Amino acid sequence: MLIHSIVSLSDIFYNMDTLRVPQYRKVPGGIVETDGKSVTRLISTDPRLFLDARYEPGKKLQ
C-alpha cells in the first residue's frame, strides 16, 4: 500500500502498544520531529531544507 500524505504514519496506523510521544524542535525554516535521539520527520515549506543533510530521517541530533 502506498500512502501520499502529510499526516505522520504513526497517526494513521495508531497502536497503543507502540505509542510514542514525538518531540518537536524548531529549526530555521521549519520543524523537526524527533524520537529523542534522531530525526524522524521534517516539516517545512522550504524545498531547500529537505536537501540539508542535517535533517535527513535517521540522522542523529546534535
Backbone as a ProteinNet text record, in pm:
[ID]
protein_1_A
[PRIMARY]
MLIHSIVSLSDIFYNMDTLRVPQYRKVPGGIVETDGKSVTRLISTDPRLFLDARYEPGKKLQ
[TERTIARY]
84.4	0	89.9	57.8	133.3	45	96.7	19.6	96.7	32.6	90.2	13.6	73.5	4.3	104.3	57.7	140.3	120.8	25.3	-1.6	101.3	154.3	253.8	197.4	281	236.7	195.4	257.4	218.4	76.9	30.7	-106.9	-205.5	-163.8	-251.2	-264.9	-152.2	-151.8	-130.7	-225.2	-218.4	-227.8	-135	-133.7	-92.3	-176.8	-147.7	-24.1	6.4	120.8	253.3	257	381.2	371.8	289.9	268.8	397.9	435.5	549.4	506.2	551.9	517.3	630.4	603	710.5	747.1	871.7	920.3	945.3	923.7	940.9	1046	1131.7	1235.5	1222.2	1223.9	1217.7	1355	1360.4	1483.1	1454.6	1557	1532	1461.2	1338.6	1263.2	1167.9	1159.9	1068.8	1073.4	1022.7	1016	1066	1142.2	1191.8	1121.9	1062.8	1003.8	1110.4	1126.8	1230.7	1173.2	1249.8	1214.8	1300.4	1367.7	1453.9	1601.5	1633.2	1772.3	1804.3	1707	1732.4	1610.5	1632.8	1527.5	1433	1302.8	1205.4	1131.5	1117.8	1043.2	1076.6	1075.9	1095.1	964.1	923.3	801.2	842	826.6	868.2	804.8	795.9	750.4	866.5	987.2	1106.6	1171.2	1166.9	1222.7	1373.3	1444.5	1590	1622.7	1534.5	1557.6	1558.9	1483.1	1478.8	1609.1	1691	1820.1	1932.4	1902.9	2002.2	2024.2	2147.2	2180.1	2155.2	2150.1	2127.3	1987.8	1892.6	1753.8	1705.5	1797.7	1759.7	1700.5	1594.8	1539.5	1647.1	1654.4	1753	1882	1901.4	2023.6	2022.8	2135.1	2148	2135.2	2068.9	2054.4	2181	2205.7	2323.9	2287.6
-116	0	123.6	218.8	343	457.9	536.3	647.7	776.7	871.3	1005.1	1099.6	1135.9	1217.1	1300.1	1415	1495.9	1452.3	1363.8	1313.4	1206	1210.4	1113.9	971.8	875.1	735.6	686.7	738.8	698	744.7	852.1	897.3	813.6	768.8	687.4	546.2	484.9	348	350.8	407	425.2	291.9	266.7	143.5	177.4	147.4	180.1	108.5	-11.8	-87.6	-22.7	43	105.2	257.8	308.5	452.7	523.8	621.8	705.3	849.7	930.6	1072	1144.4	1195.6	1262.9	1395.7	1432.8	1561.4	1647.2	1775.3	1867	1970	2000.7	2101.2	2202.8	2329.2	2435.4	2454	2457.2	2484.5	2600.3	2671.9	2782.5	2733.5	2777.2	2741.6	2625.8	2565.9	2453.5	2393.4	2271.1	2196.6	2055.9	2000.7	1864.5	1779.9	1668.3	1573.1	1470.4	1443.2	1351.6	1244.6	1138.6	1036.5	1053.2	1165.3	1194.6	1177.2	1093.9	1067.2	1103.4	1082.3	1106.1	1169.7	1220	1284.9	1178.6	1198.5	1108.3	1174.5	1308.1	1377	1525.2	1583.7	1727.6	1787.7	1895.2	1965.4	2105.8	2134.9	2264.6	2289.8	2416.5	2452.9	2497.2	2495.7	2536	2412.5	2398.8	2279.1	2263.6	2373.9	2365.6	2296.3	2308.3	2247.4	2094.6	2038.3	1892.9	1838.6	1924.7	1883.1	1893.7	1951.8	1968.9	1835.6	1787.5	1656.5	1649.8	1762.8	1762.5	1713.7	1724.1	1691.7	1565	1480.5	1353	1260.7	1185.2	1089.9	987.8	963.6	870.4	935.6	1061.5	1133.9	1165.6	1147.3	1177.4	1327.6	1364.3	1505.4	1557.7	1683.2	1745.6	1816.1
0	0	0	-81.4	-92.9	-46.2	47.6	102.7	79.2	12.6	-7	85.2	197	295.3	375.4	422.6	511.5	656.1	678.9	813	846.8	968.5	1013.1	1009.6	971.2	967.7	1105.8	1210.4	1345.3	1378.9	1316	1336.1	1255.6	1138.6	1054.4	1110.6	1144.4	1195.5	1346.7	1415.6	1560.8	1632.2	1726	1802.4	1945.5	2042	2182.3	2234.8	2182.1	2230.4	2193.8	2080.6	2034.7	2037.7	2127.1	2135.4	2175.5	2097.4	2129.9	2115.4	2204.1	2200	2128	2008.1	1934.3	1999.4	1979.9	2026.5	1903.2	1917.4	1805.2	1839.7	1742.2	1757.1	1646.5	1683.5	1584.2	1522	1390.7	1317.1	1222.4	1177.8	1085.5	958.7	939.4	820	836.8	955.6	972.6	1110.8	1119.7	1244.7	1218.5	1313.2	1302.9	1408.7	1365.4	1458.7	1494.1	1624.2	1668	1760.1	1777	1875.5	2000.2	2010.6	2123.2	2091.4	1993.6	1957.9	1813.7	1725	1583	1516.1	1396.7	1318.4	1262.1	1279.2	1217.8	1102.1	1108.4	1002.7	1002.9	884.7	868.6	820.5	885.1	846.3	803.2	673.7	621.8	485.6	449.9	315.8	227.5	283.1	209.6	146	14.1	-50.3	-29.6	-10.5	12	143.5	240.7	371.3	361.7	268.6	252.2	193.3	134.8	80.9	184	298.8	404.8	476.1	477.5	534.7	685.8	753.4	898.6	934.8	841.5	871.7	801.6	758.5	696.5	802.2	768.7	864.8	907	1036.6	1090.4	1134.2	1096.4	1132.4	1282	1347.9	1490.9	1514.7	1622.3	1656.6	1721.3	1702.6	1760.8	1889.6
[MASK]
++++++++++++++++++++++++++++++++++++++++++++++++++++++++++++++

